[in-house]
Structure formats: structure tokens, C-alpha cells
Amino acid sequence: QVRLVESGGGLVQAGGSLRLTCAASGRLFSSVTMTWFRQAPGKEREFVAHINWSGTVTNYADSVKGRFTISRDNAKNTGYLQMNSLKPEDTAVYYCNLPAYWGQGTQVTVSP
């Protein structure tokens, strides 16, 4: 069984930064792609970024490209999402995903 726990969300002013963490239990983490999604109020969940199992391949949504960086530390079973130059439209609940597994999400709120 895999459990994912996100942390690091909070309230930040526009232009600020946050670093989200996804802590995974079990042995699956180091062998699969990790993905971050987000869901804003009244909107569908959307893709933010993903990283392959070894950390050598990343991909980003156009809306966050150049501002967000996804990374992982397989030795720690932990993934990260560094978010810089935050905008009010980045406000959402951010979710960590491994294939077939979701975390509970962490709220990110960006004030104007």
C-alpha cells in the first residue's frame, strides 16, 4: 500500500515562493513517474508537472513553465515542487500523484 502526504502549502503574496513536498510510503515511489496536479475552486483538476522515475525527464504545463520546478529524492521517497513568481491564478489545492495513488492535497493561496 502506498500513502502520499503533501505539505508546504500556505498563503503567500503574488511574486512569492513556496516549496511543496510529497512524502511517500512503500517501495513504489522510486520506480514510477510522479506528477503534481492542482484543482482550483469550481474547476477541474489539471496537470502541473511530472518527473520520471530517475529524475532525468520533466514536463510542465505551459502556465507554470519557467516558474515551477519539479524534483525528487528517491533515497528519501520524497518529491518536491518549487513554485516561484506565484500568481493569484496559481491558487488551488495541489495534489501529488503516483500511478493509481493520490495524496490528500495541500492548499496554496496566492493573494494579489
GIJO-V376538 format. One record per backbone hydrogen bond with DSSP energy under -0.5 kcal/mol. CO is the residue of the C=O (numbers start at 1). NH is the residue of the N-H. If there is no record, write none. Layout:
# GIJO-V376538
co-><CO	CO>
nh-><NH	NH>
This chain:
# GIJO-V376538
co-><3	4	5	7	10	12	13	15	16	18	18	20	21	22	22	23	28	29	33	34	35	36	36	37	38	39	40	46	48	49	50	51	52	57	59	61	61	64	64	67	69	71	73	73	74	77	78	79	80	81	81	82	82	83	86	87	88	92	92	93	94	95	96	97	98	101	106	107	108	109	109	111>
nh-><25	104	23	21	109	111	16	85	86	20	83	81	7	24	79	5	31	32	99	51	97	48	49	95	46	93	43	38	61	36	59	34	55	52	50	64	65	67	68	84	82	80	76	78	77	24	73	22	71	20	83	69	84	18	15	90	91	94	108	39	106	37	103	35	101	98	94	10	92	12	111	14>
